[in-house]
Amino acid sequence: MDDTHDTSFIVDEVSNITKEAIEATIGSQSYQQAKINTWTSNIVEAILNSLTKLNKPFKYIVSCVIMQKNGAGLHTASSCFWDNTTDGSCTVRWENKTMYAIVSVFGLSI
Amino acid sequence: MNNFIVNRSSHPFNSHEVKQILEQIVCPAINRQTDYDSLKCIQLSKDLSQIIKDAMKLLNYDRYKYVIQVVLGQCHNENLMMTCRCLWDIQQDNYVSYVYSNEKIFCAVTVFGLFYY
C-alpha cells in the first residue's frame, strides 16, 4: 500500500499545474510592458492556489521570471539545503514569439 | 516514541545578516567578469548558488531549510520581471532578495529560509 502518494512532492502533477497556469495567463499574449506585473502575479497566485488545493503537508515557494525576447542571454540556477527524500522542485520553461517565462516551484515538507 | 515537536525557532532568520553575506559574495563575482560570456555565465550561476548555499550553512541557523535562486542575465536593454509567492509560516520563515548589476551583467539572488518543525 503506497501512502507516500499523499505526502510526497510529485513533479509531474506540479508541472501540469504550472503549465496550465502559464497557458491560461499568457498563452495567447504578446509582450506588453504594462501588463507584465499583472501576468507574473496572476501566474504565481494561480499556481499557489492549485497547490494549496492538493492539501499536502508542504510549504511552497513559487517564482516566475518573464523576459522580453530581445537577444540577450538569461541563466537561472538554484541550490537547496533540504531533505532529499521528502522535498522537491519543478521548473518549467515556456516561450512564445515575444517572451520567455521561467517558473520554478519548490515544495518543502513540514 | 519520540514526539518532540518544535514550534518556535531559537535563532530566527535574520534578513540583514543574510543580505550582507549576499553583497559580499555577489558583487566581486559579477565584477570579475569582463564581459557577458554565455558559457561562463552558465557555470557562474551554478557556482554562485552553491557558494551562497554553503555560506548559509555556515550561519548556523538551527532547523532551517534553504532555497537559493540565482538569475543571471545580459544587460541588453531588456525588460525582465521576477515575482514570487510563498505559502509558509510568516512568523518563522523569511526571504532575502538582492539585485546587483554592472553595464554588462545583472544578477538577482533570492534566498528563502524555511523552518523545519
Backbone of each chain as ProteinMPNN parsed JSONL, in Angstrom:
{"seq_chain_A": "MDDTHDTSFIVDEVSNITKEAIEATIGSQSYQQAKINTWTSNIVEAILNSLTKLNKPFKYIVSCVIMQKNGAGLHTASSCFWDNTTDGSCTVRWENKTMYAIVSVFGLSI", "coords_chain_A": {"N_chain_A": [[0.857, -1.189, 0.0], [0.663, 2.107, -0.948], [1.321, 4.826, 0.732], [2.762, 7.029, 0.425], [2.02, 8.635, -1.564], [0.276, 10.641, -0.853], [1.825, 12.369, 0.569], [4.108, 13.196, -0.696], [6.242, 15.069, -2.923], [5.115, 15.426, -6.05], [6.459, 15.569, -9.115], [5.405, 15.584, -11.755], [2.709, 16.187, -11.479], [2.802, 18.76, -10.381], [4.13, 20.054, -12.413], [2.235, 19.964, -14.467], [0.204, 21.564, -13.373], [1.575, 23.989, -13.32], [2.107, 24.467, -16.064], [-0.5, 24.74, -17.058], [-1.332, 27.047, -15.723], [0.39, 28.981, -16.786], [-0.284, 28.902, -19.518], [-2.942, 29.702, -19.381], [-2.717, 32.338, -18.524], [-0.77, 33.814, -20.105], [-0.82, 32.597, -22.53], [-1.82, 33.321, -25.108], [-0.816, 35.8, -25.534], [1.074, 38.783, -26.443], [4.26, 40.273, -25.642], [3.846, 42.807, -23.278], [4.74, 45.698, -21.783], [3.257, 47.062, -19.828], [1.582, 45.192, -18.767], [3.016, 43.187, -17.628], [3.545, 42.995, -14.916], [1.065, 42.319, -13.784], [0.668, 39.863, -15.064], [2.787, 38.165, -14.112], [2.136, 38.104, -11.403], [-0.429, 36.952, -11.518], [0.071, 34.406, -12.628], [1.686, 33.255, -10.662], [0.046, 33.35, -8.405], [-2.133, 31.765, -9.231], [-0.921, 29.268, -9.495], [-0.119, 28.798, -6.868], [-2.583, 28.718, -5.572], [-3.718, 26.402, -6.737], [-1.893, 24.507, -5.827], [-2.308, 24.61, -3.104], [-4.817, 23.489, -2.964], [-4.264, 20.83, -3.286], [-3.828, 19.882, -0.814], [-1.567, 18.977, 0.665], [0.991, 18.26, 3.132], [2.878, 20.608, 2.862], [5.207, 23.32, 2.51], [5.268, 25.959, 0.182], [7.188, 27.467, -2.453], [6.857, 29.674, -5.027], [8.139, 30.858, -8.006], [8.418, 33.269, -10.59], [9.735, 34.223, -13.708], [9.579, 36.576, -16.192], [10.624, 37.404, -19.397], [11.42, 39.698, -21.945], [11.822, 38.964, -25.41], [14.762, 39.666, -26.746], [17.183, 39.06, -27.636], [19.085, 38.904, -25.641], [20.981, 37.001, -23.213], [19.97, 34.67, -20.678], [20.333, 33.201, -17.489], [19.357, 30.796, -15.1], [19.783, 29.494, -11.841], [19.518, 27.182, -9.163], [20.002, 26.317, -5.757], [19.569, 24.031, -3.097], [19.064, 23.447, 0.359], [17.96, 20.91, 1.918], [15.654, 18.237, 2.711], [16.223, 15.507, 0.891], [14.584, 13.295, 0.482], [11.968, 13.997, 0.934], [11.421, 16.521, -0.06], [10.985, 18.633, -2.979], [11.457, 19.955, -6.352], [10.332, 21.857, -9.2], [10.799, 22.987, -12.43], [9.612, 25.007, -15.021], [9.977, 25.834, -18.382], [8.891, 28.201, -20.687], [7.899, 29.538, -23.831], [6.994, 32.088, -26.206], [6.538, 33.895, -29.277], [7.351, 36.425, -28.471], [8.2, 36.543, -25.833], [9.882, 35.053, -22.949], [9.121, 32.689, -20.379], [9.905, 31.629, -17.168], [9.215, 29.382, -14.732], [9.492, 28.445, -11.399], [8.888, 25.973, -8.992], [9.036, 25.196, -5.641], [8.797, 22.672, -3.214], [8.54, 22.108, 0.166], [8.6, 19.816, 2.753], [6.712, 19.71, 5.799]], "CA_chain_A": [[0.0, 0.0, 0.0], [1.562, 3.253, -1.097], [0.724, 6.043, 1.297], [3.619, 8.201, 0.209], [1.415, 9.439, -2.626], [-0.367, 11.837, -0.309], [2.717, 13.243, 1.319], [5.371, 13.459, -1.378], [6.186, 16.084, -3.966], [5.054, 14.727, -7.333], [6.909, 16.568, -10.082], [4.525, 15.66, -12.935], [1.472, 16.872, -11.095], [3.107, 20.185, -10.219], [4.487, 20.549, -13.742], [0.984, 20.196, -15.201], [-0.447, 22.737, -12.79], [2.338, 25.165, -13.741], [1.888, 24.726, -17.493], [-1.868, 25.25, -17.258], [-1.407, 28.439, -15.241], [1.081, 29.85, -17.745], [-1.102, 28.971, -20.737], [-4.175, 30.46, -19.131], [-2.449, 33.765, -18.321], [-0.078, 34.49, -21.208], [-0.77, 31.684, -23.669], [-2.082, 33.905, -26.424], [-0.486, 37.207, -25.467], [2.408, 39.257, -26.811], [4.866, 41.013, -24.541], [3.402, 44.188, -23.072], [5.395, 46.235, -20.577], [2.31, 47.497, -18.799], [0.821, 44.081, -18.181], [3.888, 42.121, -17.159], [3.383, 42.898, -13.474], [-0.17, 41.552, -13.528], [0.826, 38.488, -15.536], [3.587, 37.35, -13.202], [1.363, 37.891, -10.168], [-1.531, 36.017, -11.761], [0.599, 33.055, -12.8], [2.168, 32.739, -9.385], [-1.09, 33.12, -7.498], [-2.924, 30.633, -9.711], [-0.208, 28.034, -9.152], [-0.152, 28.604, -5.417], [-3.936, 28.279, -5.209], [-3.899, 24.993, -7.119], [-1.07, 23.669, -4.957], [-2.965, 24.548, -1.793], [-5.97, 22.575, -3.055], [-3.795, 19.453, -3.2], [-3.913, 19.521, 0.607], [-0.44, 18.172, 1.145], [1.695, 18.955, 4.221], [4.053, 21.236, 2.278], [5.33, 24.761, 2.312], [5.595, 26.132, -1.228], [7.744, 28.718, -2.964], [6.647, 29.714, -6.473], [8.793, 32.061, -8.509], [8.175, 33.378, -12.026], [10.521, 35.243, -14.387], [9.142, 36.786, -17.575], [11.593, 38.268, -20.055], [11.154, 40.048, -23.331], [12.79, 38.347, -26.32], [15.485, 40.733, -27.441], [18.522, 38.597, -27.99], [20.01, 38.773, -24.515], [21.013, 35.69, -22.587], [19.498, 34.611, -19.289], [20.606, 31.925, -16.835], [18.87, 30.686, -13.731], [20.278, 28.307, -11.153], [19.066, 27.205, -7.77], [20.521, 25.226, -4.949], [18.685, 23.878, -1.948], [19.553, 22.705, 1.516], [16.693, 20.373, 2.406], [15.609, 16.79, 2.859], [16.031, 14.988, -0.459], [13.57, 12.249, 0.369], [10.586, 14.493, 1.028], [11.231, 17.821, -0.717], [11.254, 18.563, -4.411], [11.244, 21.192, -7.092], [9.921, 21.651, -10.582], [10.976, 24.234, -13.184], [9.003, 24.917, -16.353], [10.365, 26.927, -19.291], [7.851, 28.374, -21.7], [8.175, 30.712, -24.634], [6.266, 32.285, -27.449], [7.358, 34.682, -30.203], [7.815, 37.714, -27.931], [8.734, 36.486, -24.47], [10.185, 33.796, -22.252], [8.661, 32.606, -18.988], [10.524, 30.521, -16.42], [8.51, 29.289, -13.452], [10.042, 27.408, -10.521], [8.072, 25.663, -7.818], [9.757, 24.391, -4.649], [7.896, 22.187, -2.173], [9.301, 21.604, 1.313], [7.637, 19.192, 3.653], [6.778, 20.207, 7.184]], "C_chain_A": [[0.886, 1.229, 0.0], [0.916, 4.493, -0.499], [1.654, 7.235, 1.161], [3.016, 9.12, -0.855], [0.826, 10.729, -2.08], [0.602, 12.789, 0.349], [4.039, 13.472, 0.605], [5.138, 14.454, -2.509], [6.216, 15.379, -5.323], [5.311, 15.734, -8.446], [5.934, 16.715, -11.252], [3.261, 16.446, -12.649], [1.698, 18.381, -11.03], [3.431, 20.804, -11.572], [3.23, 20.843, -14.556], [0.256, 21.43, -14.705], [0.231, 24.012, -13.3], [2.055, 25.503, -15.204], [0.493, 25.285, -17.754], [-1.97, 26.708, -16.836], [-0.752, 29.392, -16.231], [0.23, 30.024, -18.996], [-2.317, 29.853, -20.539], [-3.9, 31.964, -19.047], [-1.838, 34.428, -19.55], [-0.046, 33.674, -22.484], [-0.898, 32.367, -25.021], [-1.606, 35.342, -26.515], [0.886, 37.506, -26.048], [2.935, 40.112, -25.676], [4.315, 42.437, -24.471], [3.946, 44.661, -21.736], [4.404, 46.524, -19.458], [1.66, 46.33, -18.089], [1.703, 43.057, -17.474], [3.768, 41.905, -15.649], [2.18, 42.025, -13.123], [0.017, 40.1, -13.935], [1.617, 37.636, -14.552], [2.812, 37.077, -11.922], [0.275, 36.86, -10.384], [-1.036, 34.588, -11.888], [0.942, 32.464, -11.44], [1.015, 32.451, -8.431], [-1.933, 31.938, -7.931], [-2.256, 29.32, -9.325], [-0.311, 27.768, -7.662], [-1.534, 28.143, -4.962], [-4.159, 26.814, -5.545], [-3.094, 24.075, -6.206], [-1.712, 23.527, -3.585], [-4.114, 23.552, -1.818], [-5.543, 21.113, -3.008], [-3.782, 18.949, -1.77], [-2.778, 18.644, 1.101], [0.305, 18.956, 2.227], [2.994, 19.583, 3.723], [4.018, 22.736, 2.416], [5.771, 24.93, 0.866], [6.262, 27.468, -1.491], [7.55, 28.67, -4.472], [7.282, 30.989, -6.995], [8.667, 32.086, -10.029], [9.033, 34.5, -12.594], [9.973, 35.36, -15.8], [10.112, 37.765, -18.219], [11.229, 38.47, -21.513], [12.215, 39.413, -24.23], [13.489, 39.447, -27.11], [16.9, 40.32, -27.768], [19.463, 38.43, -26.822], [19.93, 37.386, -23.923], [20.534, 35.768, -21.158], [19.822, 33.241, -18.73], [19.956, 31.917, -15.469], [19.46, 29.425, -13.132], [19.703, 28.346, -9.751], [19.743, 26.079, -7.037], [19.714, 25.199, -3.661], [19.339, 23.049, -0.865], [18.311, 22.168, 2.181], [16.789, 18.866, 2.549], [15.272, 16.196, 1.493], [14.911, 13.979, -0.604], [12.163, 12.823, 0.328], [10.348, 15.767, 0.207], [11.552, 17.717, -2.196], [11.025, 19.892, -5.088], [10.892, 20.849, -8.532], [10.091, 22.981, -11.299], [10.422, 24.041, -14.585], [9.459, 26.111, -17.177], [9.341, 27.004, -20.396], [8.214, 29.558, -22.552], [7.142, 30.842, -25.742], [7.12, 33.237, -28.296], [7.975, 35.908, -29.545], [8.397, 37.637, -26.529], [9.038, 35.072, -23.992], [9.562, 33.843, -20.862], [9.343, 31.402, -18.348], [9.867, 30.487, -15.058], [9.121, 28.154, -12.645], [9.136, 27.217, -9.332], [8.919, 24.791, -6.895], [8.754, 23.942, -3.594], [8.718, 21.591, -1.046], [8.347, 21.034, 2.335], [7.816, 19.72, 5.074], [6.737, 19.047, 8.165]], "O_chain_A": [[1.761, 1.371, 0.854], [0.075, 5.134, -1.128], [1.389, 8.31, 1.699], [3.46, 10.256, -1.02], [0.862, 11.772, -2.733], [0.231, 13.921, 0.66], [5.006, 13.902, 1.235], [4.018, 14.653, -2.98], [7.235, 14.8, -5.699], [4.504, 16.63, -8.694], [5.662, 17.83, -11.696], [2.806, 17.254, -13.458], [0.906, 19.17, -11.546], [3.053, 21.943, -11.847], [3.163, 21.855, -15.254], [-0.244, 22.236, -15.49], [-0.434, 24.982, -13.663], [1.798, 26.656, -15.55], [0.322, 26.19, -18.57], [-2.615, 27.512, -17.509], [-1.268, 30.48, -16.489], [0.04, 31.14, -19.48], [-2.678, 30.646, -21.408], [-4.738, 32.774, -19.444], [-2.314, 35.472, -19.997], [0.675, 34.016, -23.422], [-0.18, 32.037, -25.965], [-1.946, 36.043, -27.468], [1.747, 36.631, -26.141], [2.171, 40.615, -24.852], [4.314, 43.171, -25.459], [3.642, 44.088, -20.69], [4.679, 46.261, -18.287], [1.234, 46.456, -16.941], [1.197, 42.16, -16.799], [3.874, 40.779, -15.164], [2.262, 41.124, -12.288], [-0.428, 39.198, -13.225], [1.198, 36.536, -14.192], [2.823, 35.958, -11.411], [0.067, 35.988, -9.54], [-1.632, 33.664, -11.335], [0.554, 31.344, -11.107], [1.009, 31.435, -7.737], [-2.405, 31.179, -7.085], [-2.917, 28.378, -8.887], [-0.562, 26.638, -7.243], [-1.653, 27.289, -4.083], [-4.719, 26.066, -4.744], [-3.555, 22.991, -5.85], [-1.666, 22.458, -2.976], [-4.366, 22.856, -0.835], [-6.363, 20.241, -2.721], [-3.733, 17.742, -1.529], [-2.99, 17.694, 1.855], [0.258, 20.186, 2.239], [4.082, 19.153, 4.106], [2.953, 23.353, 2.438], [6.565, 24.132, 0.368], [5.954, 28.471, -0.847], [8.016, 27.74, -5.129], [7.004, 32.077, -6.491], [8.792, 31.05, -10.682], [9.066, 35.6, -12.043], [9.905, 34.37, -16.528], [10.393, 38.827, -17.664], [10.796, 37.553, -22.209], [13.382, 39.335, -23.847], [12.913, 40.068, -28.003], [17.725, 41.155, -28.139], [20.544, 37.865, -26.985], [18.94, 36.677, -24.103], [20.67, 36.8, -20.5], [19.617, 32.229, -19.4], [19.997, 32.918, -14.753], [19.622, 28.414, -13.815], [19.431, 29.42, -9.214], [20.025, 25.023, -7.605], [19.234, 26.233, -3.197], [20.062, 22.089, -1.131], [17.659, 22.888, 2.937], [17.879, 18.295, 2.511], [14.158, 16.367, 0.998], [14.348, 13.821, -1.688], [11.261, 12.213, -0.245], [9.215, 16.059, -0.176], [12.294, 16.832, -2.622], [10.482, 20.828, -4.502], [11.113, 19.736, -9.011], [9.583, 24.001, -10.833], [10.717, 23.05, -15.255], [9.349, 27.257, -16.74], [8.964, 25.986, -20.975], [8.793, 30.516, -22.041], [6.51, 29.871, -26.158], [8.319, 33.365, -28.045], [9.012, 36.391, -29.999], [9.033, 38.591, -26.082], [8.55, 34.073, -24.52], [9.483, 34.904, -20.243], [9.357, 30.306, -18.907], [9.95, 31.456, -14.304], [9.254, 27.034, -13.139], [8.67, 28.186, -8.733], [9.456, 23.768, -7.32], [7.946, 24.745, -3.127], [9.506, 20.672, -1.268], [7.39, 21.696, 2.738], [8.906, 20.116, 5.486], [6.783, 19.261, 9.376]]}, "seq_chain_B": "MNNFIVNRSSHPFNSHEVKQILEQIVCPAINRQTDYDSLKCIQLSKDLSQIIKDAMKLLNYDRYKYVIQVVLGQCHNENLMMTCRCLWDIQQDNYVSYVYSNEKIFCAVTVFGLFYY", "coords_chain_B": {"N_chain_B": [[8.278, 6.385, 22.116], [9.279, 8.972, 20.089], [8.178, 12.142, 20.353], [8.785, 14.79, 20.125], [8.04, 18.058, 19.49], [8.85, 20.928, 17.731], [8.068, 24.296, 17.815], [8.863, 26.912, 17.654], [11.529, 28.981, 16.525], [14.779, 29.155, 17.932], [16.646, 30.802, 17.019], [15.925, 33.01, 14.98], [15.495, 33.675, 11.445], [17.6, 36.054, 10.128], [17.276, 38.776, 8.224], [18.93, 40.939, 7.596], [21.536, 40.166, 8.173], [21.896, 38.096, 6.338], [21.636, 39.456, 3.954], [23.93, 41.022, 3.906], [25.875, 39.099, 3.585], [25.206, 38.166, 1.045], [25.78, 40.424, -0.511], [28.536, 40.514, -0.168], [29.326, 38.239, -1.507], [28.197, 38.292, -4.096], [28.791, 40.788, -5.442], [31.737, 40.974, -5.938], [31.968, 38.664, -7.508], [30.472, 39.176, -9.841], [31.706, 41.493, -10.765], [34.127, 40.541, -11.488], [33.798, 39.45, -13.98], [34.563, 40.296, -17.227], [33.102, 40.602, -19.502], [29.903, 39.702, -20.923], [29.668, 36.317, -21.17], [28.307, 33.534, -22.514], [28.84, 30.84, -21.911], [30.514, 30.981, -19.697], [28.803, 32.183, -17.923], [26.849, 30.306, -17.479], [28.184, 28.473, -15.873], [28.882, 30.209, -13.837], [26.436, 30.97, -12.665], [25.587, 28.562, -11.536], [27.724, 28.081, -9.78], [27.605, 30.316, -8.085], [25.168, 29.854, -6.778], [25.778, 27.545, -5.343], [27.896, 28.448, -3.723], [26.637, 30.407, -2.187], [24.762, 28.819, -0.875], [26.483, 27.255, 0.71], [27.568, 29.254, 2.316], [25.287, 30.03, 3.705], [24.868, 27.741, 5.233], [26.971, 27.943, 6.983], [26.143, 29.957, 8.624], [24.755, 28.812, 10.618], [21.982, 28.582, 11.366], [19.52, 27.104, 13.268], [17.679, 24.206, 12.402], [16.728, 25.138, 9.913], [15.63, 25.105, 6.534], [16.958, 25.771, 3.28], [16.379, 27.609, 0.262], [17.943, 28.608, -2.579], [17.947, 30.954, -5.133], [19.3, 31.893, -8.202], [19.442, 34.354, -10.637], [20.804, 35.181, -13.641], [21.783, 37.53, -16.051], [22.222, 39.017, -19.311], [22.875, 42.442, -19.862], [20.921, 44.027, -21.942], [19.338, 46.061, -22.76], [16.852, 45.161, -22.019], [13.667, 44.086, -20.776], [12.717, 42.707, -17.721], [10.86, 40.738, -15.491], [10.451, 39.632, -12.221], [8.78, 37.558, -10.031], [7.585, 36.345, -6.89], [5.729, 34.068, -4.862], [4.775, 32.773, -1.699], [3.828, 29.966, 0.296], [3.74, 29.768, 3.517], [5.009, 29.817, 6.945], [4.496, 32.697, 8.49], [5.678, 33.69, 10.75], [8.034, 32.348, 11.236], [9.395, 31.929, 8.843], [11.3, 33.378, 6.174], [12.607, 35.623, 3.617], [15.336, 36.762, 1.544], [16.228, 39.187, -0.803], [18.401, 40.105, -3.393], [19.726, 42.352, -5.704], [22.1, 42.927, -8.187], [23.918, 44.845, -10.537], [26.161, 45.435, -13.289], [27.473, 47.202, -16.161], [27.351, 45.18, -17.996], [26.341, 42.735, -17.062], [23.614, 41.471, -15.156], [22.479, 40.465, -11.903], [20.273, 38.617, -9.977], [19.543, 37.574, -6.819], [17.851, 35.331, -4.719], [17.198, 34.294, -1.482], [15.61, 31.889, 0.376], [14.457, 31.109, 3.6], [13.289, 28.446, 5.428], [11.559, 27.219, 8.202], [11.944, 24.115, 9.875], [9.755, 21.961, 11.338]], "CA_chain_B": [[8.063, 7.061, 20.834], [9.788, 10.329, 20.194], [7.176, 13.048, 19.803], [9.21, 16.152, 20.451], [7.651, 18.954, 18.405], [9.403, 22.266, 17.897], [7.201, 25.249, 17.13], [9.481, 28.235, 17.53], [12.962, 28.912, 16.32], [15.517, 29.89, 18.959], [17.53, 31.73, 16.319], [15.167, 33.243, 13.755], [16.157, 34.103, 10.223], [17.913, 37.481, 10.191], [17.42, 39.214, 6.832], [20.03, 41.891, 7.434], [22.79, 39.403, 8.162], [21.984, 37.338, 5.091], [21.826, 40.403, 2.859], [25.34, 41.426, 3.882], [26.619, 37.977, 3.002], [24.945, 38.139, -0.395], [26.56, 41.511, -1.131], [29.965, 40.162, -0.169], [29.613, 37.16, -2.455], [27.748, 38.561, -5.463], [29.463, 41.935, -6.095], [33.025, 40.622, -6.542], [31.831, 37.633, -8.538], [29.985, 39.78, -11.078], [32.69, 42.458, -11.251], [35.254, 39.802, -12.054], [33.51, 39.115, -15.371], [34.817, 41.481, -18.034], [32.035, 40.735, -20.484], [28.947, 38.611, -20.835], [30.032, 35.16, -21.971], [27.204, 32.664, -22.088], [29.334, 29.608, -21.296], [30.998, 31.271, -18.339], [27.688, 32.541, -17.049], [26.177, 29.066, -17.082], [28.903, 27.952, -14.727], [28.866, 31.204, -12.756], [25.161, 30.936, -11.937], [25.578, 27.361, -10.686], [28.713, 28.251, -8.715], [27.093, 31.293, -7.122], [24.126, 29.269, -5.924], [26.42, 26.623, -4.394], [28.683, 29.215, -2.741], [25.708, 31.04, -1.257], [24.203, 27.772, -0.03], [27.476, 26.904, 1.72], [27.66, 30.366, 3.259], [24.105, 29.97, 4.564], [25.039, 26.662, 6.195], [27.912, 28.4, 7.998], [25.471, 30.869, 9.55], [24.287, 28.003, 11.752], [20.595, 28.687, 11.812], [19.098, 25.775, 13.657], [16.439, 23.666, 11.852], [16.226, 25.868, 8.759], [15.919, 24.621, 5.188], [17.199, 26.927, 2.423], [16.284, 27.519, -1.189], [18.648, 29.776, -3.125], [17.707, 31.056, -6.563], [20.171, 32.888, -8.827], [19.078, 34.668, -12.011], [21.919, 35.952, -14.194], [21.453, 37.804, -17.443], [22.981, 40.018, -20.031], [22.173, 43.723, -19.925], [20.785, 44.25, -23.379], [18.164, 46.936, -22.892], [15.67, 44.339, -21.967], [12.811, 44.153, -19.607], [12.538, 41.418, -17.067], [10.074, 40.859, -14.264], [10.552, 38.413, -11.423], [7.793, 37.607, -8.945], [7.437, 35.078, -6.196], [4.745, 33.983, -3.787], [5.082, 31.599, -0.897], [2.853, 29.517, 1.284], [4.64, 29.377, 4.606], [4.694, 30.3, 8.284], [5.018, 34.061, 8.424], [6.451, 34.059, 11.929], [9.34, 31.672, 11.266], [10.07, 31.856, 7.557], [11.567, 34.673, 5.578], [13.436, 35.542, 2.428], [16.132, 37.955, 1.273], [16.418, 39.309, -2.231], [19.469, 41.067, -3.663], [19.969, 42.517, -7.138], [23.305, 43.705, -8.479], [24.262, 44.809, -11.96], [27.075, 46.412, -13.851], [26.941, 47.533, -17.504], [27.225, 44.032, -18.9], [25.631, 41.59, -16.484], [22.857, 41.712, -13.929], [22.315, 39.237, -11.134], [19.255, 38.706, -8.925], [19.647, 36.391, -5.965], [16.84, 35.267, -3.662], [17.435, 33.21, -0.527], [14.445, 31.629, 1.23], [14.761, 30.261, 4.754], [12.045, 27.874, 5.949], [11.77, 26.491, 9.438], [11.5, 22.717, 9.836], [9.185, 21.682, 12.664]], "C_chain_B": [[8.462, 8.515, 20.972], [8.811, 11.288, 19.54], [7.516, 14.496, 20.069], [8.894, 17.078, 19.273], [8.193, 20.345, 18.695], [8.542, 23.25, 17.135], [7.866, 26.581, 16.848], [10.971, 28.074, 17.312], [13.663, 29.697, 17.416], [16.403, 30.94, 18.316], [16.884, 32.077, 14.98], [16.011, 33.84, 12.63], [16.357, 35.619, 10.235], [18.211, 38.0, 8.794], [18.653, 40.078, 6.625], [21.368, 41.163, 7.306], [22.983, 38.693, 6.82], [22.247, 38.275, 3.923], [23.282, 40.846, 2.766], [26.188, 40.341, 3.25], [26.424, 37.942, 1.496], [25.755, 39.231, -1.104], [28.017, 41.112, -1.254], [30.288, 39.095, -1.192], [29.34, 37.615, -3.89], [28.552, 39.658, -6.145], [30.823, 41.569, -6.694], [32.89, 39.607, -7.667], [31.388, 38.235, -9.87], [31.038, 40.727, -11.646], [33.899, 41.788, -11.873], [35.041, 39.461, -13.527], [33.709, 40.362, -16.218], [33.704, 41.683, -19.062], [31.062, 39.584, -20.299], [29.399, 37.48, -21.757], [29.08, 34.046, -21.568], [27.71, 31.389, -21.428], [29.802, 29.85, -19.87], [29.842, 31.545, -17.404], [26.879, 31.328, -16.633], [26.844, 28.551, -15.814], [28.824, 28.91, -13.546], [27.57, 31.139, -11.968], [25.111, 29.716, -11.028], [26.528, 27.547, -9.507], [28.204, 29.205, -7.643], [26.065, 30.655, -6.207], [24.738, 28.3, -4.922], [27.171, 27.384, -3.306], [27.757, 29.85, -1.708], [25.084, 29.999, -0.341], [25.194, 27.397, 1.067], [27.634, 28.008, 2.757], [26.473, 30.376, 4.216], [24.27, 28.88, 5.617], [25.97, 27.104, 7.316], [27.27, 29.342, 9.001], [24.865, 30.14, 10.732], [22.906, 28.332, 12.284], [20.114, 27.277, 12.089], [17.784, 25.398, 12.993], [15.87, 24.486, 10.701], [16.601, 25.159, 7.463], [16.08, 25.85, 4.302], [16.897, 26.601, 0.969], [16.933, 28.785, -1.727], [18.409, 29.809, -4.62], [18.556, 32.189, -7.139], [19.7, 33.107, -10.257], [20.149, 35.611, -12.557], [21.573, 36.271, -15.628], [22.324, 38.885, -18.015], [22.185, 41.312, -20.044], [22.094, 44.141, -21.383], [19.585, 45.119, -23.649], [16.858, 46.187, -22.83], [14.873, 44.568, -20.728], [12.601, 42.783, -19.032], [11.777, 41.639, -15.775], [10.157, 39.556, -13.507], [9.645, 38.537, -10.214], [7.848, 36.3, -8.202], [6.375, 35.184, -5.123], [5.049, 32.732, -3.002], [3.935, 31.258, 0.039], [3.69, 29.002, 2.441], [4.172, 29.949, 5.929], [5.311, 31.691, 8.417], [5.873, 34.428, 9.636], [7.854, 33.469, 11.916], [10.121, 31.829, 9.971], [10.266, 33.242, 6.978], [12.418, 34.512, 4.329], [14.254, 36.82, 2.328], [16.391, 38.003, -0.215], [17.467, 40.38, -2.484], [19.706, 41.129, -5.155], [21.207, 43.36, -7.331], [23.527, 43.697, -9.977], [25.378, 45.771, -12.268], [26.615, 46.65, -15.286], [26.665, 46.307, -18.341], [26.289, 42.951, -18.38], [24.797, 42.062, -15.304], [22.655, 40.375, -13.224], [21.275, 39.46, -10.034], [19.315, 37.42, -8.125], [18.543, 36.442, -4.926], [17.155, 34.068, -2.788], [16.192, 33.07, 0.34], [14.89, 30.756, 2.391], [13.46, 29.768, 5.366], [12.339, 27.016, 7.156], [11.212, 25.086, 9.341], [11.031, 22.31, 11.221], [9.624, 20.309, 13.169]], "O_chain_B": [[8.014, 9.203, 21.889], [8.627, 11.262, 18.324], [6.626, 15.333, 20.221], [9.429, 16.893, 18.18], [8.008, 20.873, 19.791], [8.303, 23.071, 15.941], [7.483, 27.293, 15.92], [11.597, 27.156, 17.84], [13.21, 30.776, 17.796], [16.862, 31.864, 18.986], [17.249, 31.506, 13.952], [17.076, 34.417, 12.849], [15.392, 36.376, 10.339], [19.267, 37.707, 8.233], [19.338, 39.966, 5.608], [22.204, 41.49, 6.464], [24.073, 38.688, 6.249], [22.994, 37.934, 3.006], [23.809, 41.025, 1.668], [27.104, 40.623, 2.478], [27.378, 37.714, 0.751], [26.34, 38.993, -2.161], [28.656, 41.33, -2.283], [31.409, 39.046, -1.699], [30.14, 37.361, -4.791], [28.959, 39.498, -7.295], [31.043, 41.836, -7.875], [33.61, 39.677, -8.663], [31.887, 37.834, -10.922], [31.247, 40.769, -12.858], [34.608, 42.385, -12.683], [36.007, 39.208, -14.246], [33.083, 41.388, -15.952], [33.405, 42.815, -19.443], [31.358, 38.611, -19.605], [29.499, 37.66, -22.971], [29.048, 33.653, -20.402], [27.089, 30.896, -20.487], [29.539, 29.061, -18.963], [29.888, 31.185, -16.228], [26.287, 31.316, -15.554], [26.184, 28.236, -14.824], [28.712, 28.483, -12.396], [27.585, 31.239, -10.741], [24.653, 29.805, -9.889], [26.188, 27.215, -8.371], [28.348, 28.947, -6.448], [26.081, 30.883, -4.998], [24.287, 28.225, -3.779], [27.105, 27.032, -2.129], [28.045, 29.84, -0.511], [24.892, 30.26, 0.847], [24.805, 27.237, 2.223], [27.812, 27.729, 3.943], [26.626, 30.691, 5.396], [23.863, 29.061, 6.765], [25.795, 26.7, 8.465], [27.783, 29.516, 10.106], [24.501, 30.76, 11.732], [22.682, 28.358, 13.494], [20.272, 26.375, 11.268], [16.847, 26.196, 13.014], [14.652, 24.529, 10.523], [17.722, 24.676, 7.302], [15.422, 26.865, 4.531], [17.121, 25.485, 0.502], [16.531, 29.896, -1.382], [18.636, 28.815, -5.309], [18.536, 33.308, -6.627], [19.571, 32.147, -11.016], [20.377, 36.693, -12.015], [21.117, 35.394, -16.363], [23.059, 39.572, -17.306], [20.966, 41.294, -20.217], [23.089, 44.558, -21.978], [18.89, 44.94, -24.65], [15.886, 46.533, -23.5], [15.34, 45.165, -19.757], [12.342, 41.818, -19.751], [12.019, 42.607, -15.055], [9.955, 38.486, -14.083], [9.731, 39.506, -9.46], [8.124, 35.256, -8.793], [6.15, 36.25, -4.55], [5.524, 31.741, -3.557], [3.19, 32.121, 0.502], [4.281, 27.926, 2.357], [3.075, 30.499, 6.026], [6.534, 31.825, 8.451], [6.687, 35.349, 9.575], [8.767, 34.03, 12.522], [11.351, 31.86, 9.98], [9.496, 34.162, 7.255], [12.889, 33.419, 4.017], [13.921, 37.834, 2.942], [16.734, 36.991, -0.827], [17.433, 41.443, -1.864], [19.87, 40.098, -5.808], [21.349, 44.406, -6.698], [23.347, 42.667, -10.626], [25.536, 46.795, -11.603], [25.471, 46.333, -15.613], [25.863, 46.347, -19.273], [25.544, 42.333, -19.14], [25.213, 42.939, -14.546], [22.658, 39.312, -13.844], [21.396, 40.399, -9.247], [19.162, 36.324, -8.664], [18.318, 37.486, -4.313], [17.354, 32.96, -3.286], [15.768, 34.036, 0.973], [15.613, 29.779, 2.197], [12.621, 30.569, 5.777], [13.251, 26.188, 7.141], [10.13, 24.88, 8.79], [11.813, 22.313, 12.172], [9.242, 19.904, 14.267]]}, "name": "protein", "num_of_chains": 2, "seq": "MDDTHDTSFIVDEVSNITKEAIEATIGSQSYQQAKINTWTSNIVEAILNSLTKLNKPFKYIVSCVIMQKNGAGLHTASSCFWDNTTDGSCTVRWENKTMYAIVSVFGLSIMNNFIVNRSSHPFNSHEVKQILEQIVCPAINRQTDYDSLKCIQLSKDLSQIIKDAMKLLNYDRYKYVIQVVLGQCHNENLMMTCRCLWDIQQDNYVSYVYSNEKIFCAVTVFGLFYY"}
